[in-house]
Amino acid sequence: MTQELEIEYKNILTSQEFNHIKNFFNIQNSHFIEQENHYFDTKDFTLKNNQSALRIRVKADRHTLTLKQPQPVGLLETHEPLTTKQVSSLLSGESKIEGKIYSILQEMGINPELLQYFGSLKTSRAEIPYKNGVLVLDHSFYLNVEDYELEYEVEDAKEGFQHFQDLLAHLKIPTRHTENKIQRFYRQLKQK
């Protein structure tokens, strides 16, 4: 189990803006890596209602269970590695969440036994270093939706925010309120 504080800024993009950023930073198609997020919550969305999220990310040969919890600045991410067999068993409902994340969920007042799988979101992602942080360019697919997003992962919230705003202004991309991926996924799920 590992934990880290995630501080990131994000902006939803049009496909034209996505391509503009690719060209501006000379990001080639070969730089993109495929990943898939599988989302879990209780039937009444207890995690979502607590501004938290639980996912399994499958990326290359790595499978990671991640619990995200709100902090005064950013999100606390708790990660646990999983085997391919554990992932299959969790997705099919044959097994339940275990380990440290199980304990944290209980501390949050959430019964891990009530968690269920809601679906997945696939992303084609490119990452590049940028001014003391990492720029992330995402093209995602979920529930018959396709969207584009720019994220900026940083360690210093104030400096990172300014760098991100300056970049958007330089690229002439308007700042847009942007929900995170799981929020967009659940909003679309609710509409179905």
Secondary structure as a PSIPRED ss2 file (coil, helix, strand):
# PSIPRED VFORMAT (PSIPRED V4.0)

   1 M C   1.000  0.000  0.000
   2 T E   0.000  0.000  1.000
   3 Q E   0.000  0.000  1.000
   4 E E   0.000  0.000  1.000
   5 L E   0.000  0.000  1.000
   6 E E   0.000  0.000  1.000
   7 I E   0.000  0.000  1.000
   8 E E   0.000  0.000  1.000
   9 Y E   0.000  0.000  1.000
  10 K E   0.000  0.000  1.000
  11 N E   0.000  0.000  1.000
  12 I E   0.000  0.000  1.000
  13 L E   0.000  0.000  1.000
  14 T C   1.000  0.000  0.000
  15 S H   0.000  1.000  0.000
  16 Q H   0.000  1.000  0.000
  17 E H   0.000  1.000  0.000
  18 F H   0.000  1.000  0.000
  19 N H   0.000  1.000  0.000
  20 H H   0.000  1.000  0.000
  21 I H   0.000  1.000  0.000
  22 K H   0.000  1.000  0.000
  23 N H   0.000  1.000  0.000
  24 F H   0.000  1.000  0.000
  25 F C   1.000  0.000  0.000
  26 N C   1.000  0.000  0.000
  27 I C   1.000  0.000  0.000
  28 Q C   1.000  0.000  0.000
  29 N H   0.000  1.000  0.000
  30 S H   0.000  1.000  0.000
  31 H H   0.000  1.000  0.000
  32 F C   1.000  0.000  0.000
  33 I E   0.000  0.000  1.000
  34 E E   0.000  0.000  1.000
  35 Q E   0.000  0.000  1.000
  36 E E   0.000  0.000  1.000
  37 N E   0.000  0.000  1.000
  38 H E   0.000  0.000  1.000
  39 Y E   0.000  0.000  1.000
  40 F E   0.000  0.000  1.000
  41 D E   0.000  0.000  1.000
  42 T C   1.000  0.000  0.000
  43 K C   1.000  0.000  0.000
  44 D C   1.000  0.000  0.000
  45 F C   1.000  0.000  0.000
  46 T H   0.000  1.000  0.000
  47 L H   0.000  1.000  0.000
  48 K H   0.000  1.000  0.000
  49 N H   0.000  1.000  0.000
  50 N C   1.000  0.000  0.000
  51 Q C   1.000  0.000  0.000
  52 S C   1.000  0.000  0.000
  53 A E   0.000  0.000  1.000
  54 L E   0.000  0.000  1.000
  55 R E   0.000  0.000  1.000
  56 I E   0.000  0.000  1.000
  57 R E   0.000  0.000  1.000
  58 V E   0.000  0.000  1.000
  59 K E   0.000  0.000  1.000
  60 A C   1.000  0.000  0.000
  61 D C   1.000  0.000  0.000
  62 R E   0.000  0.000  1.000
  63 H E   0.000  0.000  1.000
  64 T E   0.000  0.000  1.000
  65 L E   0.000  0.000  1.000
  66 T E   0.000  0.000  1.000
  67 L E   0.000  0.000  1.000
  68 K E   0.000  0.000  1.000
  69 Q E   0.000  0.000  1.000
  70 P E   0.000  0.000  1.000
  71 Q C   1.000  0.000  0.000
  72 P C   1.000  0.000  0.000
  73 V C   1.000  0.000  0.000
  74 G C   1.000  0.000  0.000
  75 L E   0.000  0.000  1.000
  76 L E   0.000  0.000  1.000
  77 E E   0.000  0.000  1.000
  78 T E   0.000  0.000  1.000
  79 H E   0.000  0.000  1.000
  80 E E   0.000  0.000  1.000
  81 P E   0.000  0.000  1.000
  82 L C   1.000  0.000  0.000
  83 T C   1.000  0.000  0.000
  84 T H   0.000  1.000  0.000
  85 K H   0.000  1.000  0.000
  86 Q H   0.000  1.000  0.000
  87 V H   0.000  1.000  0.000
  88 S H   0.000  1.000  0.000
  89 S H   0.000  1.000  0.000
  90 L H   0.000  1.000  0.000
  91 L H   0.000  1.000  0.000
  92 S H   0.000  1.000  0.000
  93 G C   1.000  0.000  0.000
  94 E C   1.000  0.000  0.000
  95 S C   1.000  0.000  0.000
  96 K C   1.000  0.000  0.000
  97 I C   1.000  0.000  0.000
  98 E C   1.000  0.000  0.000
  99 G H   0.000  1.000  0.000
 100 K H   0.000  1.000  0.000
 101 I H   0.000  1.000  0.000
 102 Y H   0.000  1.000  0.000
 103 S H   0.000  1.000  0.000
 104 I H   0.000  1.000  0.000
 105 L H   0.000  1.000  0.000
 106 Q H   0.000  1.000  0.000
 107 E H   0.000  1.000  0.000
 108 M C   1.000  0.000  0.000
 109 G C   1.000  0.000  0.000
 110 I C   1.000  0.000  0.000
 111 N C   1.000  0.000  0.000
 112 P H   0.000  1.000  0.000
 113 E H   0.000  1.000  0.000
 114 L H   0.000  1.000  0.000
 115 L C   1.000  0.000  0.000
 116 Q E   0.000  0.000  1.000
 117 Y E   0.000  0.000  1.000
 118 F E   0.000  0.000  1.000
 119 G E   0.000  0.000  1.000
 120 S E   0.000  0.000  1.000
 121 L E   0.000  0.000  1.000
 122 K E   0.000  0.000  1.000
 123 T E   0.000  0.000  1.000
 124 S E   0.000  0.000  1.000
 125 R E   0.000  0.000  1.000
 126 A E   0.000  0.000  1.000
 127 E E   0.000  0.000  1.000
 128 I E   0.000  0.000  1.000
 129 P E   0.000  0.000  1.000
 130 Y E   0.000  0.000  1.000
 131 K C   1.000  0.000  0.000
 132 N C   1.000  0.000  0.000
 133 G E   0.000  0.000  1.000
 134 V E   0.000  0.000  1.000
 135 L E   0.000  0.000  1.000
 136 V E   0.000  0.000  1.000
 137 L E   0.000  0.000  1.000
 138 D E   0.000  0.000  1.000
 139 H E   0.000  0.000  1.000
 140 S E   0.000  0.000  1.000
 141 F E   0.000  0.000  1.000
 142 Y E   0.000  0.000  1.000
 143 L C   1.000  0.000  0.000
 144 N C   1.000  0.000  0.000
 145 V E   0.000  0.000  1.000
 146 E E   0.000  0.000  1.000
 147 D E   0.000  0.000  1.000
 148 Y E   0.000  0.000  1.000
 149 E E   0.000  0.000  1.000
 150 L E   0.000  0.000  1.000
 151 E E   0.000  0.000  1.000
 152 Y E   0.000  0.000  1.000
 153 E E   0.000  0.000  1.000
 154 V E   0.000  0.000  1.000
 155 E C   1.000  0.000  0.000
 156 D C   1.000  0.000  0.000
 157 A H   0.000  1.000  0.000
 158 K H   0.000  1.000  0.000
 159 E H   0.000  1.000  0.000
 160 G H   0.000  1.000  0.000
 161 F H   0.000  1.000  0.000
 162 Q H   0.000  1.000  0.000
 163 H H   0.000  1.000  0.000
 164 F H   0.000  1.000  0.000
 165 Q H   0.000  1.000  0.000
 166 D H   0.000  1.000  0.000
 167 L H   0.000  1.000  0.000
 168 L H   0.000  1.000  0.000
 169 A H   0.000  1.000  0.000
 170 H H   0.000  1.000  0.000
 171 L C   1.000  0.000  0.000
 172 K C   1.000  0.000  0.000
 173 I C   1.000  0.000  0.000
 174 P C   1.000  0.000  0.000
 175 T C   1.000  0.000  0.000
 176 R C   1.000  0.000  0.000
 177 H C   1.000  0.000  0.000
 178 T C   1.000  0.000  0.000
 179 E C   1.000  0.000  0.000
 180 N C   1.000  0.000  0.000
 181 K H   0.000  1.000  0.000
 182 I H   0.000  1.000  0.000
 183 Q H   0.000  1.000  0.000
 184 R H   0.000  1.000  0.000
 185 F H   0.000  1.000  0.000
 186 Y H   0.000  1.000  0.000
 187 R H   0.000  1.000  0.000
 188 Q H   0.000  1.000  0.000
 189 L H   0.000  1.000  0.000
 190 K H   0.000  1.000  0.000
 191 Q H   0.000  1.000  0.000
 192 K C   1.000  0.000  0.000
